Amino acid sequence: MSFRVVLSGRALPGHEPEQIAQRLQSQLKLSPAQVQALLPPAQRVVKSALDHASAEGWQRRLQQVGLEVRIESLEAAPAPDPLVALEHLASNGLKRARPSPAYASQLFLVTLCCMLVPLLYAGLVVGLGLGLVWYLTHIHQYLGGLRNIWLLLCVYGVPAISGGILLLFMARPFFLASHRESDPLQLDLSAEPRLQRVIEQLCQAIGLRPPVAVQLSNEVNASVHFEQGWRGFFSGRKVLTIGMPLVAGMSVQQFVGVLAHEFGHFAQRLGMRCNFLINAVNAWLEVRGNSRDPWDDRLQEWLEADPWWMFQLAIWVAQQGIELSRLLMRGCFWLSFRLSRSLSRQMEFDADRYESLLAGSAAFRASALQLRALSWAWGEVDQQNARTWRERRLLRDMPQATALKTAELSQATLQQLQHGLEEGSTRYWHTHPADLQRIQHSEALQAPGYLHDPRPAATLFAQFASHCQRVTQAYYADLGLEYTAEQLQDSQQILQLSAQREQALDQLWEWTGRQWRNLPWLALHLPVQEAHRGLGWQAVIDELRRLSPEITQAWAQAEAQEEQRVALAWCGELQRNGVNARLSDSEAFDASKHLALYQQIDAGQTPAQRQLQLAASLYRRRLELSLAAASVAVRQAAQLALQLGKLYVDYARLLEARELAVRFLDWHQQVPDVLSERLSQDALLRYQDLALRLLSKADLIPQTLLDGDSLGGYLRLRCPRLNAQAGEPVEFLQRSATLLDSLTYAYRRAMAEVASHALSRESEQGLRAIRLMPAVASEV
């Protein structure tokens, strides 16, 4: 029989991490990296495949330095089937806690107050309607025989029209249909008999009817909700939603504990119904207070059609009333939201109790940490997946990739996540208590737990991989991605590809002496300046090192100027149309000064940009020397980088045009008048024209680094619904959303490939790289 030595993740009493680190270095002769991998809270196998005597020897050595370790047999008996423990629990039942009279009273009062909010709003609408009717039927008593037709039209017409429109808008929220979400993925429980038995036995133990359906999602979460909203509210039928990343990254004990938490919510029958009512009110108020109505645009169209002045006045009055009613709805939302938060947090504590009773109080902290780790890993995987999609590749299985990412967490990240459990406090707007409070609440119960199964939760599923792929594809469908089966790749391939691209970017940073910035692009397409043509390889690098302070400062200034050009163009366009504008709260726009600066930036003639042209000449010479023995692929990447340098002027103008188009569209929505409509349309058409011109130029640039035979072909693959011909400007703006990002990626990818080769060649030649040495203080 063989054994292994495992770190528990804790230090022995009386031993501090700093002392443990020193002893590991001095007694065991470990490197700093190895020491960091062993320090708490690391839980890992130190040695494996040992006989018992050797395992005890390693246990003594590690205990001497202050680490808590245990010996495990590699031929340990398999963990008992969780279904056996749940069957026993289902026959006995979990102890339920009835809500106290004080809690029930609070629940009733909070729900009543939240339900009163829309009733008060309805009363306001009815009151305004009655007031309008009273005005129109009684105002004649106060006119004293007025006969002027125009005054009578004002007295009767304006209030009647504006009041009628206002009442229509204020009443519409009661009749508008809710937004319909995409159909969720349904799980056929008959195909998953083990999971079905777990759910049934768990519900029997808690005293609930099992859910009528189980749905799958790609979120790091699980939930139970009423079936079809109000229908389930009255029938009590519920639906369970399982996030497959949870299953991929949790043990059976942790996952079933999460299910117990979710079903624990429904054990609070009164609480769940009250919570449903409160959330329904909050959602209704939030949507009605912040969403625009199609009739808003219709009213604005009528106003812009320049109707009779009295009709204009009535519409304007109605618009102001509508905005006032929305402001009232937003205020009601925050009032209702604030009232219900403490209740929501108490319900979480109650649900945590069921998780603690099932999985044990001692496991609650580990589950909370694992949930944080999975959420962090999912975000990282999603970002890496987005980056590799720039090369037309996607993960086939996001839950599996999330679990892999979680298993490979660095010690620093794990410590940061654990530190997050110990920090944070519950604020009045939080729906959940802080993790530390929940952990303390669970540990105070001192529940031993009924289920202690460390096996992966995926063992409860018969078709786990298939479900993971389904939720991944549904996630892509929600994002509107169009792909083929060949573009879906395994987790290891995608994560490895992403790591390679990140490493290449790191080498680009190293090659430029950590000076690289995204904007502006180096003008490597320009010929080498006369003064640099005769410089040798090391001499070029030395000159770049000497100019590093100036280049770093110039690059930062030029990047800031590229960002400033949008504000300059925005203010300039507004001023040309008679609208006063400000660059910032502290600086007014001065046309004589700022338009000249804009023209300098656009022409690439600011002092910072000219300094970068000098740097580009040196880098171009450096590339010529390093590419002498390069492969065909590297030479093609270098050629693509040079061709992209020629496109930078078009790229910068397109970047500016897109930002202006978005700004003018937002302005038109906020101030919907003739001027804002014209300026937004002009901005959209200019962006569309510049984009099509750039695409035409990109079609003439061959490349083999990315998909597509040309740069234009690659860009169109990234924007598959972008037509070559002009179409609806707003639609074109939406469909070309990835155009600029794709150009940026192509440039960085080409430069990273070239820089990686150049860095390797310079290392082979023994050349000193660009590296700024820290200043050494002189001795006095």
C-alpha positions in Angstrom: 0.0 0.0 0.0 1.3 3.5 -0.9 0.6 6.8 0.8 0.8 10.5 0.2 1.5 13.6 2.3 -1.2 16.3 2.0 -1.1 19.9 3.3 -4.3 20.9 5.1 -3.9 24.6 4.3 -3.5 25.6 7.9 -0.5 26.4 10.1 0.1 24.7 13.4 -0.8 26.8 16.5 2.0 29.3 17.4 3.6 29.4 13.9 3.4 32.5 11.7 3.8 32.4 7.9 7.0 34.4 8.0 8.6 31.9 10.4 7.4 29.0 8.3 8.9 30.5 5.1 12.3 31.0 6.8 12.3 27.4 8.1 11.3 26.0 4.7 14.3 27.8 3.1 16.8 27.1 5.8 15.9 23.5 6.8 14.5 22.1 3.5 16.6 24.2 1.1 13.5 25.2 -1.0 13.5 28.1 -3.5 11.3 31.1 -2.8 8.8 29.9 -5.5 8.5 26.5 -3.8 8.1 28.1 -0.4 5.2 30.3 -1.7 3.5 27.1 -3.1 3.5 25.5 0.4 2.4 28.4 2.6 -1.2 28.4 4.0 -3.8 28.4 2.7 -2.3 26.0 0.1 -4.0 22.6 0.1 -2.0 20.3 -2.1 -0.2 17.0 -2.3 3.5 17.4 -1.2 4.7 13.8 -1.8 3.0 10.8 -3.3 3.6 7.1 -3.8 5.5 6.7 -0.5 5.7 3.8 1.9 4.3 4.5 5.4 7.7 5.1 7.0 8.7 7.7 4.4 5.3 9.4 4.6 5.7 9.7 8.4 9.2 11.1 7.9 7.9 13.9 5.6 5.0 14.5 8.0 7.5 15.1 10.9 9.7 17.4 8.8 6.8 19.6 7.7 5.3 19.7 11.1 8.6 20.9 12.5 8.5 24.0 10.3 4.9 24.7 11.3 2.7 23.2 8.6 -0.3 21.0 9.4 -0.2 17.9 7.2 -1.9 14.5 7.0 -1.1 11.1 5.5 -3.6 9.6 3.1 -3.7 6.1 1.7 -3.8 6.0 -2.1 -5.9 2.8 -1.9 -8.5 4.4 0.3 -12.0 2.9 0.2 -14.3 4.8 -2.2 -16.6 7.4 -0.6 -20.1 6.1 0.2 -22.8 6.8 -2.4 -24.4 10.1 -1.6 -27.8 8.6 -2.5 -27.5 6.4 0.6 -27.0 9.3 2.9 -29.8 11.3 1.3 -32.2 8.3 1.5 -31.6 8.1 5.2 -32.0 11.8 5.5 -35.2 11.8 3.5 -36.8 9.3 5.8 -35.9 11.3 8.9 -36.2 14.9 7.5 -34.2 18.0 8.3 -35.2 20.1 11.3 -37.2 23.1 10.1 -37.3 26.4 11.9 -40.6 28.2 12.0 -40.4 32.0 11.5 -40.8 34.0 14.7 -43.8 36.3 15.1 -41.6 39.3 14.9 -40.1 38.1 11.6 -43.5 37.3 10.2 -44.8 40.7 11.2 -41.8 42.4 9.6 -42.3 40.4 6.5 -46.0 41.4 6.3 -45.3 45.1 6.8 -42.5 45.3 4.3 -44.5 43.5 1.7 -47.5 45.7 2.4 -45.4 48.9 2.1 -43.9 47.7 -1.2 -47.3 46.8 -2.6 -48.7 50.2 -1.7 -46.2 51.9 -3.9 -47.8 51.0 -7.2 -51.2 51.5 -5.6 -50.3 55.0 -4.7 -49.1 55.6 -8.3 -52.4 54.2 -9.6 -54.2 56.6 -7.2 -52.1 59.5 -8.6 -53.1 58.5 -12.2 -56.8 58.3 -11.2 -56.6 61.6 -9.3 -55.1 63.4 -12.3 -57.7 62.0 -14.6 -60.5 63.1 -12.3 -58.8 66.5 -11.9 -58.6 66.9 -15.6 -62.3 66.0 -16.0 -63.3 68.4 -13.3 -61.2 71.2 -14.9 -62.8 70.7 -18.3 -66.3 70.6 -16.9 -66.1 73.4 -14.4 -63.6 75.9 -15.8 -66.3 77.8 -17.7 -67.7 78.9 -14.3 -64.6 81.1 -13.8 -64.3 82.5 -17.3 -67.0 85.2 -16.9 -68.4 85.1 -20.4 -65.0 85.0 -22.2 -65.6 85.1 -26.0 -62.0 85.3 -27.5 -61.6 82.1 -29.5 -57.9 81.9 -29.1 -58.0 82.3 -25.4 -60.7 79.7 -25.2 -58.6 77.3 -27.3 -55.7 77.8 -24.9 -57.9 77.4 -21.8 -59.5 74.2 -23.1 -57.3 72.8 -25.8 -53.9 72.8 -24.3 -54.9 71.2 -21.0 -57.1 68.7 -22.8 -54.4 67.6 -25.2 -51.4 67.7 -22.9 -53.4 66.2 -20.0 -54.8 63.4 -22.2 -51.3 62.5 -23.5 -49.9 62.6 -20.0 -52.6 60.3 -18.6 -52.1 57.9 -21.5 -48.4 57.7 -20.7 -48.8 57.4 -17.0 -51.4 54.6 -17.4 -49.5 52.7 -20.1 -47.1 51.0 -17.5 -50.1 49.0 -16.1 -50.8 47.5 -19.6 -47.4 47.1 -21.2 -46.3 43.5 -21.6 -43.1 42.4 -19.9 -40.0 41.7 -21.8 -39.8 38.1 -23.0 -36.5 36.4 -22.4 -35.1 33.6 -24.5 -36.3 30.1 -23.8 -34.1 28.4 -21.2 -32.5 25.0 -21.7 -34.6 22.3 -20.2 -33.1 19.2 -18.7 -34.9 15.8 -19.1 -34.6 14.4 -15.6 -35.5 10.9 -16.8 -32.1 10.9 -18.6 -30.4 11.8 -15.3 -31.8 9.3 -12.8 -29.1 10.0 -10.1 -29.7 13.7 -10.1 -33.4 13.1 -10.1 -33.1 11.0 -7.0 -30.9 13.6 -5.3 -33.5 16.3 -6.0 -36.4 14.2 -4.9 -34.8 13.0 -1.7 -33.5 16.5 -0.8 -37.0 18.0 -1.3 -38.5 15.2 0.8 -36.0 15.8 3.6 -36.8 19.6 3.6 -40.6 18.9 3.2 -41.2 20.3 -0.3 -42.7 19.1 -3.5 -39.9 18.5 -6.1 -39.6 21.1 -8.9 -41.7 20.5 -11.9 -38.7 21.3 -14.2 -35.0 21.6 -14.2 -33.2 24.2 -16.4 -29.5 24.6 -17.2 -27.5 27.7 -17.5 -23.9 28.8 -18.1 -23.7 30.9 -14.9 -21.8 30.2 -11.7 -25.1 30.1 -9.8 -28.2 28.0 -9.0 -31.7 29.2 -8.3 -35.2 28.1 -7.6 -38.1 30.2 -8.9 -41.9 30.0 -9.4 -42.9 28.4 -12.7 -44.1 31.1 -15.2 -44.2 33.8 -12.7 -47.7 34.5 -11.4 -49.0 31.0 -12.4 -46.4 29.4 -10.2 -47.1 31.9 -7.4 -50.6 30.6 -7.0 -49.9 27.0 -7.8 -46.7 26.7 -5.8 -45.0 24.9 -8.7 -41.3 25.7 -8.9 -38.4 25.4 -11.3 -34.8 24.6 -10.5 -32.0 26.2 -12.5 -28.5 24.7 -12.3 -25.4 26.5 -13.5 -23.1 23.9 -15.1 -19.9 25.7 -14.0 -21.0 25.0 -10.4 -21.3 21.3 -11.2 -17.9 21.3 -13.0 -16.0 22.9 -10.2 -17.6 21.6 -7.0 -17.7 18.4 -5.1 -20.9 16.4 -4.4 -20.9 17.8 -0.9 -20.6 21.4 -2.0 -23.1 21.1 -4.9 -25.8 19.3 -3.0 -25.3 21.9 -0.2 -26.0 24.7 -2.7 -29.1 22.8 -3.8 -30.2 22.6 -0.2 -29.7 26.4 0.1 -31.9 27.1 -2.9 -34.7 24.7 -1.7 -34.3 26.2 1.7 -35.7 29.4 0.2 -38.9 27.6 -0.7 -39.1 26.1 2.7 -40.0 29.7 3.7 -43.4 29.5 2.0 -44.7 32.8 3.2 -41.3 34.4 2.7 -40.9 33.3 -0.9 -44.4 34.5 -1.8 -43.7 37.9 -0.2 -40.3 38.0 -1.8 -41.9 37.3 -5.2 -44.4 40.2 -4.7 -41.6 42.6 -3.7 -39.4 41.7 -6.6 -42.2 41.9 -9.0 -43.0 45.5 -7.8 -39.3 46.5 -7.8 -38.8 45.1 -11.4 -41.9 46.9 -12.6 -40.9 50.2 -11.1 -37.3 50.0 -12.3 -38.3 49.2 -15.9 -41.1 51.8 -16.1 -38.9 54.4 -14.5 -35.9 54.0 -16.8 -37.1 52.6 -20.1 -38.2 54.7 -23.1 -41.6 54.1 -24.6 -42.1 53.9 -28.4 -44.6 56.7 -28.0 -41.7 59.0 -26.9 -40.3 58.8 -30.4 -43.7 59.3 -31.9 -44.3 62.5 -29.9 -41.0 63.8 -30.9 -41.7 63.1 -34.5 -45.0 65.1 -34.2 -43.1 67.9 -32.6 -40.4 68.0 -35.3 -43.1 68.1 -38.0 -43.7 71.8 -36.9 -47.5 71.5 -36.2 -49.8 74.3 -35.1 -48.3 76.2 -32.2 -51.0 75.2 -29.8 -50.4 71.5 -30.5 -46.6 72.1 -30.0 -47.3 73.6 -26.6 -49.5 70.7 -25.6 -46.9 68.2 -26.7 -44.2 70.0 -24.8 -46.2 70.2 -21.7 -47.0 66.4 -22.0 -43.3 65.6 -22.4 -42.4 67.5 -19.2 -45.1 65.7 -17.4 -43.9 62.3 -18.7 -40.4 63.0 -17.5 -41.8 64.0 -14.1 -43.8 60.8 -13.9 -40.6 58.8 -14.7 -38.7 60.6 -12.0 -41.5 59.7 -9.6 -41.3 56.0 -10.6 -37.6 56.0 -10.0 -38.0 57.5 -6.6 -40.7 54.8 -5.8 -38.3 52.1 -7.0 -35.5 53.2 -4.7 -37.9 53.5 -1.8 -39.3 50.0 -2.3 -35.9 48.6 -3.0 -34.5 50.0 0.3 -37.4 48.7 2.3 -37.0 45.1 1.1 -33.2 44.6 1.4 -33.0 43.7 5.1 -35.8 41.1 4.5 -33.8 39.6 1.6 -30.7 39.3 3.7 -32.6 37.5 6.5 -33.9 35.0 4.0 -30.4 34.2 2.9 -29.4 33.4 6.5 -32.4 31.1 6.7 -31.4 29.3 3.5 -27.8 29.0 4.7 -29.1 27.1 7.6 -30.3 24.2 5.4 -26.9 24.1 3.6 -25.1 23.9 6.9 -27.3 21.2 8.2 -26.8 19.1 5.1 -23.1 19.7 4.2 -21.9 20.7 7.7 -20.9 24.0 9.2 -17.2 23.2 8.7 -17.6 23.0 4.9 -19.4 26.3 4.5 -16.2 28.4 4.4 -14.7 26.1 1.7 -17.9 26.3 -0.4 -18.0 30.1 -0.2 -14.3 30.2 -1.3 -14.9 27.8 -4.1 -17.9 29.8 -5.3 -15.7 32.9 -5.4 -12.9 31.1 -7.2 -15.3 29.7 -9.8 -16.8 33.2 -10.4 -13.3 34.7 -10.8 -12.3 31.8 -13.1 -15.4 32.1 -15.2 -14.7 35.8 -15.8 -11.1 35.0 -16.8 -12.3 32.2 -19.2 -14.9 34.5 -20.7 -12.2 37.1 -21.4 -9.8 34.6 -22.9 -12.6 33.2 -25.0 -13.4 36.7 -26.3 -9.7 37.2 -27.2 -9.4 33.9 -29.1 -12.7 34.7 -30.9 -10.6 37.4 -32.6 -9.0 34.4 -34.4 -12.3 32.7 -35.0 -11.9 30.1 -32.3 -14.3 29.4 -29.4 -14.4 27.1 -26.4 -16.5 24.0 -26.9 -17.1 23.7 -23.1 -17.0 26.8 -20.9 -17.9 25.0 -17.6 -15.0 22.6 -18.1 -12.6 25.4 -18.9 -13.8 27.3 -15.8 -13.1 24.2 -13.6 -9.6 23.9 -15.2 -8.9 27.5 -14.6 -10.0 27.2 -11.0 -7.8 24.2 -10.4 -4.8 26.2 -11.7 -5.3 29.2 -9.5 -2.0 30.8 -8.4 -1.2 31.0 -4.8 -1.4 34.8 -4.9 -4.9 34.7 -6.5 -6.1 32.1 -4.0 -4.9 34.2 -1.1 -6.6 37.3 -2.5 -9.9 35.4 -2.8 -9.6 34.1 0.7 -8.7 37.6 2.0 -11.9 38.8 0.3 -13.9 36.3 2.5 -12.6 38.0 5.6 -13.4 41.5 4.5 -16.5 43.3 3.4 -19.5 44.5 5.3 -23.2 44.4 4.6 -24.5 47.8 3.3 -28.1 48.8 3.2 -28.5 48.2 -0.6 -27.0 44.7 -0.6 -29.4 41.8 -1.3 -27.1 39.3 0.4 -25.2 39.5 3.7 -21.4 39.7 3.5 -19.6 36.3 3.1 -17.9 36.6 6.5 -21.2 37.2 8.3 -22.7 34.1 6.5 -19.7 32.0 7.4 -19.9 33.1 11.1 -23.7 32.4 11.1 -23.1 28.9 9.7 -20.2 28.0 12.0 -22.2 29.1 15.0 -24.7 26.3 14.2 -21.9 23.7 14.6 -23.8 21.3 12.4 -21.9 18.1 11.7 -23.6 17.6 8.4 -25.1 14.5 6.8 -23.3 14.4 3.4 -19.4 14.3 3.2 -18.6 13.3 -0.4 -15.5 14.8 -1.9 -16.0 13.3 -5.4 -16.8 15.7 -8.3 -20.4 16.8 -8.6 -20.3 15.8 -12.2 -20.5 12.1 -11.1 -24.2 12.8 -10.4 -24.8 13.4 -14.1 -24.9 10.7 -16.8 -24.4 13.1 -19.7 -22.4 15.9 -18.1 -20.2 16.8 -21.0 -23.2 17.1 -23.4 -25.0 19.4 -21.0 -21.9 21.6 -20.6 -21.7 22.0 -24.4 -25.4 22.8 -24.7 -25.2 25.7 -22.2 -22.0 26.9 -23.9 -23.7 27.1 -27.3 -26.8 28.7 -25.7 -24.5 31.4 -24.3 -23.0 32.0 -27.7 -26.5 32.3 -29.2 -27.5 34.9 -26.7 -24.3 36.9 -27.7 -25.3 36.6 -31.3 -22.1 34.8 -32.4 -22.1 33.0 -35.7 -19.6 30.1 -35.9 -19.1 26.6 -37.3 -18.5 23.3 -35.5 -14.9 23.3 -36.7 -14.3 26.6 -34.8 -15.2 25.0 -31.4 -12.1 23.7 -29.7 -11.2 22.0 -26.4 -10.4 23.9 -23.3 -6.7 23.1 -23.2 -6.3 24.2 -26.8 -8.1 27.6 -26.2 -6.4 28.3 -22.9 -3.0 27.3 -24.3 -3.6 29.6 -27.3 -4.6 32.4 -25.1 -1.5 31.9 -22.9 0.7 32.0 -26.0 -0.8 35.2 -27.2 -0.3 36.8 -23.8 3.3 35.6 -23.7 3.9 37.2 -27.1 2.5 40.5 -25.9 4.8 40.3 -22.9 7.7 39.9 -25.2 6.5 42.9 -27.2 6.6 44.9 -24.0 10.1 43.6 -23.2 11.3 44.4 -26.7 10.2 48.0 -26.4 11.7 48.4 -22.9 8.2 48.4 -21.3 7.3 51.6 -23.3 4.7 50.1 -25.6 1.3 51.8 -25.7 -1.8 50.9 -27.7 -2.0 54.4 -29.3 -0.7 55.7 -31.5 0.8 53.0 -33.7 4.5 53.3 -34.6 4.9 54.6 -38.2 7.2 51.6 -39.2 6.1 52.0 -42.8 8.2 55.2 -43.1 11.7 54.7 -44.4 14.6 54.8 -42.0 16.0 58.4 -41.5 19.3 59.2 -43.0 21.0 59.5 -39.6 20.0 55.9 -38.6 20.8 54.0 -41.8 24.4 53.3 -40.9 23.8 52.3 -37.2 24.7 48.8 -36.2 22.4 46.5 -34.3 23.7 47.3 -30.8 24.1 51.0 -31.6 20.4 51.2 -32.5 19.4 49.6 -29.2 21.8 51.9 -27.3 20.3 54.9 -29.0 16.7 53.7 -28.1 17.9 53.2 -24.6 19.4 56.8 -24.5 16.2 58.2 -25.8 13.9 56.1 -23.6 12.8 58.9 -21.2 11.9 61.1 -24.2 10.1 58.3 -26.0 8.2 57.2 -23.0 7.0 60.7 -22.3 6.2 61.3 -25.9 4.2 58.1 -26.3 2.1 58.9 -23.2 1.5 62.4 -24.5 0.6 61.2 -27.9 -1.8 58.6 -26.5 -3.5 61.3 -24.4 -3.8 63.5 -27.5 -5.4 60.7 -29.5 -8.0 60.4 -26.7 -8.4 64.2 -26.6 -9.1 64.5 -30.3 -12.6 63.2 -29.8 -13.5 65.9 -27.3 -11.9 68.5 -29.6 -13.9 67.3 -32.6 -17.1 67.1 -30.6 -16.8 70.7 -29.3 -15.7 72.0 -32.7 -18.8 70.5 -34.4 -21.1 71.8 -31.8 -19.7 75.3 -32.0 -19.9 75.4 -35.8 -23.6 74.8 -35.3 -24.1 77.6 -32.7 -23.9 75.4 -29.6 -21.5 76.4 -26.8 -19.4 73.5 -25.5 -16.8 72.8 -22.9 -13.9 70.4 -23.0 -14.3 69.8 -19.3 -15.9 71.4 -16.3 -12.8 73.5 -15.8 -11.9 74.4 -19.5 -14.1 76.1 -22.1 -13.6 75.4 -25.8 -11.5 78.0 -27.6 -11.8 77.6 -31.3 -8.7 79.5 -32.2 -6.6 77.5 -29.9 -8.2 74.0 -29.8 -9.0 73.6 -33.5 -5.4 74.3 -34.3 -4.4 71.5 -31.8 -6.9 69.2 -33.4 -5.5 69.8 -36.9 -2.0 69.1 -35.5 -3.1 65.8 -33.9 -4.9 64.7 -37.1 -1.9 65.5 -39.2 0.5 63.7 -36.8 2.5 66.9 -36.3 2.4 67.5 -32.5 5.9 67.5 -30.8 5.1 64.2 -29.2 4.1 62.6 -32.5 7.3 63.9 -34.2 9.3 62.4 -31.4 7.6 59.1 -32.0 8.5 59.3 -35.7 12.1 59.5 -34.7 11.6 56.4 -32.5 9.8 54.6 -35.3 12.9 55.2 -37.6 15.1 53.5 -35.0 12.7 50.6 -34.5 12.4 50.2 -38.3 16.2 49.9 -38.5 16.2 47.5 -35.6 13.7 45.3 -37.4 15.7 45.3 -40.6 18.6 43.9 -38.8 16.7 41.3 -36.9 14.7 40.1 -39.9 17.8 39.2 -42.0 17.5 35.5 -41.2 13.8 35.4 -40.3 11.4 32.7 -41.6 8.8 33.4 -44.2 6.0 33.5 -41.6 7.8 36.2 -39.6 8.5 38.3 -42.7 4.9 38.1 -43.6 3.9 39.2 -40.1 6.4 42.1 -40.4 4.9 43.1 -43.8 1.4 43.1 -42.3 2.6 45.4 -39.4 4.1 47.8 -41.9 0.9 47.8 -44.0 -1.2 48.4 -40.9 1.1 51.4 -40.1 0.0 53.0 -43.3 -3.7 52.5 -42.3 -3.2 54.3 -38.9 -4.5 57.6 -40.1 -7.7 56.0 -41.4 -7.9 54.0 -38.2 -7.6 57.0 -35.9 -10.2 59.0 -37.9 -12.6 56.0 -37.9 -12.1 55.7 -34.1 -13.0 59.3 -33.7 -16.0 59.1 -36.1 -17.5 56.2 -34.2 -17.2 57.9 -30.9 -18.8 61.0 -32.3 -21.6 59.0 -33.8 -22.3 57.4 -30.5 -22.2 60.7 -28.7 -24.5 62.5 -31.1 -27.0 59.6 -31.0 -27.0 59.8 -27.2 -27.5 63.6 -27.4 -30.4 63.2 -29.8 -32.1 60.8 -27.4 -31.7 63.3 -24.6 -32.5 66.4 -26.6 -34.6 65.2 -29.5 -34.7 68.3 -31.8 -34.0 69.0 -35.4 -30.3 70.0 -34.8 -29.4 66.9 -32.8 -31.1 64.7 -35.4 -29.2 66.3 -38.3 -25.8 66.1 -36.4 -26.4 62.5 -35.4 -27.2 61.5 -39.0 -24.2 63.4 -40.4 -21.9 61.6 -37.8 -23.4 58.2 -38.7 -22.9 58.8 -42.4 -19.3 60.0 -41.9 -18.5 56.9 -39.9 -20.1 54.7 -42.5 -18.2 56.3 -45.3 -14.8 56.1 -43.5 -15.4 52.4 -42.5 -16.2 51.4 -46.1 -13.1 53.3 -47.4 -10.9 51.6 -44.9 -12.3 48.2 -45.8 -11.6 48.8 -49.4 -7.9 49.6 -48.6 -7.8 46.5 -46.3 -8.9 44.3 -49.2 -5.7 45.1 -51.0 -3.4 44.0 -48.1 -2.6 40.3 -48.3 -1.9 38.4 -45.0 -1.5 34.8 -43.7 -1.3 35.5 -40.0 -5.1 35.5 -39.4 -8.1 34.0 -41.1 -9.0 35.3 -44.6 -6.7 35.8 -47.6 -6.5 39.6 -46.9 -6.8 42.0 -44.1 -10.2 43.0 -45.4 -11.3 39.3 -45.6 -10.3 38.9 -41.9 -12.3 42.1 -40.9 -15.4 40.9 -42.8 -15.1 37.5 -41.0 -15.2 39.3 -37.7 -18.2 41.4 -38.9 -20.1 38.7 -40.8 -23.3 40.8 -41.2 -21.5 43.9 -42.4 -22.4 44.6 -46.0 -19.9 46.2 -48.4 -22.6 48.6 -49.5 -24.0 51.4 -47.4 -27.2 50.6 -45.6 -29.1 51.9 -42.6 -26.5 54.1 -40.7 -27.6 53.0 -37.2 -27.7 49.3 -38.3 -24.2 49.7 -39.9 -22.9 51.2 -36.6 -24.2 48.2 -34.7 -22.9 45.6 -37.1 -19.5 47.1 -37.3 -18.9 47.0 -33.6 -15.9 44.7 -33.8 -14.2 46.4 -36.7 -11.9 48.7 -34.7 -11.2 46.0 -32.2 -10.2 43.6 -35.0 -7.8 46.2 -36.5 -6.2 46.7 -33.1 -5.8 43.0 -32.6 -4.3 42.4 -36.1 -1.7 45.1 -35.4 -0.8 43.9 -31.9 -0.7 40.3 -33.1 1.6 41.2 -36.0 3.9 43.3 -33.8 4.0 40.6 -31.1 5.1 38.0 -33.6 7.8 40.2 -35.0 9.0 41.3 -31.5 9.2 37.7 -30.3 11.5 36.8 -33.2 13.5 40.0 -32.8 14.0 39.4 -29.0 15.1 35.9 -29.6 17.6 36.9 -32.3 19.0 39.7 -30.2 19.5 37.3 -27.3 21.3 34.8 -29.6 23.6 37.7 -30.6 24.3 38.6 -27.0 23.0 42.1 -27.5 21.9 44.2 -24.5 18.2 44.9 -24.6 16.4 48.2 -23.8 16.2 48.2 -20.0 16.1 51.3 -17.9 18.4 50.8 -14.9 17.2 52.3 -11.6 19.0 55.4 -10.4 21.6 54.7 -7.7 21.8 57.3 -5.0 25.3 58.8 -4.7 27.2 58.5 -1.5 27.6 61.6 0.6 
